[in-house]
Amino acid sequence: MEKAGMMNKQLIRKEIYKLKQSLPDETAAYLSRKICCRLVQTEEFQKAHCIALYYSIKGEVQTVEPIEEWCKKKKIVLPAVSGENMSFYLYTGKEHLIPGTLNIPEPVSPEMIPAENIDLFVVPGIAFDRECNRMGRGKGYYDRFLAETDKPAIGLCFGFQLKERIPTEEHDRKMTMVIAEDAIVSSHHQSHRNLHDY
């Protein structure tokens, strides 16, 4: 059963990778703006003072511009990976970023922010499902970190990354909510809202 689940994960990762590669940059930017707009409207985002975000790379919901915008109004922290562990540091501007693991920009800041000081985690993923499960890159950084906190975690994804069901393991942490450009799935209310353009 476990092998079948692992195989299934590999197939999903390959499928999503192909779809990401075929997504035009302009489309990714347009959809990302819609998704981030939905994120800002959530109660979790509105109430949060300190938000853990991710610095997006190609194929992910783009957060680079929103980070610049939101850091003027809220405390924004970004992840940095060291060995098996991930920690969050205060974002103080693009000039204070260096390439880290997987060449993802990481903040150079002496101020590590503990999980208890973070009000909301905004998380990338390879795929999510309608029960708010998340599939990451397979390294488990977010799973290990989020296992230590009960703060809300919102997954951001494009519509093609939101599946009916993905394979899960015991240690996987469910998201509080998953936001795509055309759907919002919440574990709190078990609400599955499909959204249409206004």
N, C-alpha and C positions, 0 to 999 in steps of 0.2 A: 504493500500500500504506500509506504514511504517513498519507494523508488518511483512508483507511478506519479506521485505528487511532485517529486523532483523533476521528472521528465516533463510533466505538465508545465512546471514553472519555466523550464528551459524553452519550451515551445512558445509560451506566452511572451517571454523576454525577446525571442527572435521575431515574433509577429509584431510586437510593439516597436522594436528597433526599426524594422522595415517601414512601418507607418510613420515613425518620427522622421526618418531619412527623406520620405517623400512629402513631408509637410513644408510648403513654401515659407520662407522667413516672414513674409508679409502676413500670411494667414496666422502663423504662430503668434506674431505680435498683436494682431487684432483679437484673436481668441484670448490671449493672455490678459489684455486690458479688460475684457468682459469678465473673466474669472476673478481678477483682482478687485474689480468693482463690486462683485458679489461678496467677496471676502470682507471688504471694508464695511459692508452693510450688516454683517452678522453681529449679534449681541456680544459674542466672545471677543471680537476685534474691538468693538466700540468701548468695552469696559476695560480692556487690557492696557496697562501702563508700559509693561516691558514685554516685547514680542520677539520670539526666536524665529528668524526667517532663514531661508537658504539663498545662497548666491547662485542663480540659475546658470546652467550650461546649455548648449544647443540640445533641443529636443524636450526641454522641460518648460513648464509654464514660467514665463519670464518675470523675474522679480527685480531685476537690476534698477529699472526706473522707479518702481514703487518704493524700493529701499531708500533711494535718494529723497523721495517725496515724504515718506512716513517718518524718517529719522529726524525731521524738523519738528514733528508733533509728538512722537513717542520714543521711548528708549528701544532701539533695535539691536539685537545681538545675533551673531552669526556663528556657525559651527567651525571648529578647528579639530582635526583628527591627529591623534598621537598614538601610534601603535594600534591597539585594539579599541581605544577609547575616544570618545568625542566630548569636547567641552565647548562652552559658548562664551564668546568674548564680545565686548561692546563694539559696535560699529562706529567708527569715527571719521569715515570718509574713504573714497576710492584710493586716495594716496597712501592709505595705511593698510592696503591689502597685498598679500604675497601669494604666489601659486602654492597650493598645498597638495594633499592627496588627490590623485586623479586630475591634477592640474586645476582644481577648483580654487578660486581665490578665497583666502582665509584672512581674518583680521589680525593685525599685529597690535596687540593691546595688552598691557599688564593687568587689565581688569577682567578676571574671569568671573562670570555671573553664575552663581549656583542655581540649580533647578528651582529651588523654593522661591527665588526672586523673579522667576519668569512666569508671566500670567497666561501666555498662549504660545503654543508651538505650531508653526506652519511648516508642513512637511512635504517634500517631493516623494515620488515613488515611480516604479516602473508601471505598476497596475494597481487598481483598487477594485473593490466590488460593492454591491448594493447592500451589503451587511457591514460596510465600513472597515473591511479588512484591507490591509496594505501589503504589497509585495515590493520590497526594496531591491537594491543591487545584489543582495546576498551576503553582504559583509556584517549586517546586524548592528551597525552603529546606532541607528535610531531606536531599534527594538530594545537594545540594552539600556540606553539613556532613558527612554520613556517608561521603561518598567519601574524606574525609581521614583516616578512622579505621577500624581493623578490630575495634573493640570490638563486643560483641554488641548487636543491636538487636531488640527484641520489639515487634511490632505488636499493638495491642488493637482488637478490633472486635466488633460484634454479629453473630450468625449470618448475617443477611441481607446483610452486607457481605463475606462470604467466598465468592468465586466459584470455579468450577472453573479458569477461566483469564481473565486480564485482559491488555489490550494493554501491552506493555513497550517501553522504549527502552534504548539502549545504556548511558546514564548512570544508569539506575535501579539502586538498591542493594537487593539482596534482604534480607529480614529473616532473622534467625537463627531466629525462631519467630513464629508468629501464634497468638494466643489469642482464641477466641470462647467463648460460654457453653457450647457443645455440641461444640467441636472444638479440638484443639491440633495445629498443623501445624509440623513442624520441618525445616529445611533440612539439619541435621546428619545426622539418622538417616533422612531421607525418611520419617518416621513420620507417618501420617495417622490420628490417633486420634479417633474420634467418641466423645463422652462422654455418658453418660446420667445422669439424676438418681439419686442414691443413695437 
